[in-house]
Amino acid sequence: QVHVVESGGGSVQPGGSLRLSCAASGSILGIYSMGWYRQAPGKERELVALITSSGSTNYADSVKGRFTISRDGSKSTVYLQMNSLQPEDPAVYYCYIVTLRAYWGQGTQVTVSS
C-alpha cells in the first residue's frame, strides 16, 4: 500500500506565505511525478503545480511567479511554497503522486483572511 501525508495548511493574511509538504511512503516503485491540485467551494479541482522525475515543472497561470514546487533529494516528498497568497487562493489543496498509478492526499485547507 501507498499512503500520502500532507501538512502545512493553515490561515494567512493576504500577501502571506505558506509551505505545504507531502510525503509518500509504502510500496513505491519509483515516482514519476508529484504535484498539487486545489479545489475551492463550487469549483472543479484544478492543477496548481506539477514536478516530474526529471525536474520539469508546470504551473497554473494563476500561480506563476508566486508558487514554487520542489522535491527533496529522495524524491518522495514534494513541497509547495506559496508566496503572495491572494483571496482567490483559498481552497483544499491535494497532493498528487504518480507511480504506476495515481495517489491523492486527503487534502489540506488553505485559508486567506484579513
C-alpha positions as CSV (number, residue, x, y, z in Angstrom):
1,Q,0.0,0.0,0.0
2,V,1.0,3.6,-0.6
3,H,-0.1,6.4,1.7
4,V,0.3,10.1,1.3
5,V,0.6,12.5,4.2
6,E,0.1,16.3,3.7
7,S,0.9,19.1,6.1
8,G,1.4,22.8,6.1
9,G,-2.1,24.1,5.5
10,G,-3.5,26.9,7.6
11,S,-4.6,30.5,7.5
12,V,-2.6,33.6,6.5
13,Q,-3.3,37.2,5.7
14,P,-3.3,38.4,2.1
15,G,0.3,38.6,0.9
16,G,1.4,36.0,3.4
17,S,3.1,32.7,2.7
18,L,2.6,29.0,3.4
19,R,4.7,26.0,2.7
20,L,2.9,22.7,2.0
21,S,4.6,19.4,2.2
22,C,3.6,15.9,1.1
23,A,5.3,12.7,1.8
24,A,4.6,9.4,0.1
25,S,5.5,6.1,1.7
26,G,4.9,2.4,1.4
27,S,5.3,0.2,-1.6
28,I,6.5,2.7,-4.2
29,L,8.3,1.6,-7.3
30,G,9.6,4.9,-8.4
31,I,7.7,8.2,-8.5
32,Y,7.0,9.6,-12.0
33,S,5.6,12.9,-10.9
34,M,4.3,14.8,-7.9
35,G,2.1,17.8,-7.7
36,W,-0.6,19.8,-6.2
37,Y,-4.2,20.4,-7.1
38,R,-6.8,22.6,-5.4
39,Q,-10.5,22.8,-5.2
40,A,-12.5,25.7,-3.9
41,P,-16.2,25.5,-3.0
42,G,-18.3,25.5,-6.1
43,K,-15.4,25.0,-8.4
44,E,-13.8,22.0,-10.0
45,R,-10.4,20.6,-8.9
46,E,-7.6,22.3,-10.9
47,L,-3.9,21.7,-11.3
48,V,-1.7,24.1,-9.3
49,A,1.8,22.8,-9.9
50,L,3.5,19.6,-11.1
51,I,7.0,18.4,-11.0
52,T,8.3,15.4,-12.9
53,S,11.0,12.9,-12.1
54,S,13.3,14.9,-14.4
55,G,12.7,18.1,-12.6
56,S,10.5,19.7,-15.1
57,T,7.7,21.9,-13.6
58,N,4.4,23.1,-14.7
59,Y,2.2,25.8,-13.1
60,A,-1.2,27.1,-13.4
61,D,-1.2,30.6,-14.9
62,S,-2.8,32.0,-11.9
63,V,0.1,31.0,-9.6
64,K,3.1,31.5,-11.8
65,G,5.6,33.7,-10.1
66,R,4.1,33.2,-6.7
67,F,4.2,29.4,-6.1
68,T,7.2,27.1,-6.3
69,I,7.1,23.4,-6.4
70,S,10.1,21.3,-5.4
71,R,11.2,17.8,-4.4
72,D,13.6,16.6,-1.8
73,G,16.6,14.5,-2.7
74,S,14.8,11.2,-2.3
75,K,12.0,12.5,-4.5
76,S,9.5,11.0,-2.1
77,T,8.5,14.4,-0.7
78,V,7.1,17.3,-2.6
79,Y,6.7,20.9,-1.4
80,L,4.7,23.8,-2.5
81,Q,6.0,27.2,-1.4
82,M,3.1,29.6,-1.7
83,N,4.0,33.3,-1.6
84,S,1.9,36.4,-2.0
85,L,-1.2,34.5,-1.2
86,Q,-4.3,36.2,-2.5
87,P,-8.0,36.0,-1.7
88,E,-8.6,33.7,-4.7
89,D,-6.1,31.1,-3.5
90,P,-8.1,29.6,-0.6
91,A,-9.0,26.0,-1.3
92,V,-8.4,22.5,-0.2
93,Y,-5.0,21.6,-1.7
94,Y,-4.5,18.0,-2.6
95,C,-1.2,16.2,-3.1
96,Y,-1.0,14.1,-6.2
97,I,1.6,11.4,-6.7
98,V,2.0,9.3,-9.8
99,T,3.9,6.0,-9.7
100,L,2.3,3.1,-11.6
101,R,-1.0,4.7,-10.7
102,A,-2.1,8.0,-9.2
103,Y,-2.5,8.6,-5.5
104,W,-4.2,11.5,-3.8
105,G,-3.6,13.0,-0.4
106,Q,-6.5,13.7,1.9
107,G,-6.3,17.5,1.3
108,T,-5.2,20.3,3.4
109,Q,-7.1,23.5,3.8
110,V,-5.6,26.9,2.9
111,T,-7.4,30.0,4.0
112,V,-6.5,33.6,3.3
113,S,-8.2,36.1,5.5
114,S,-7.7,39.6,6.8
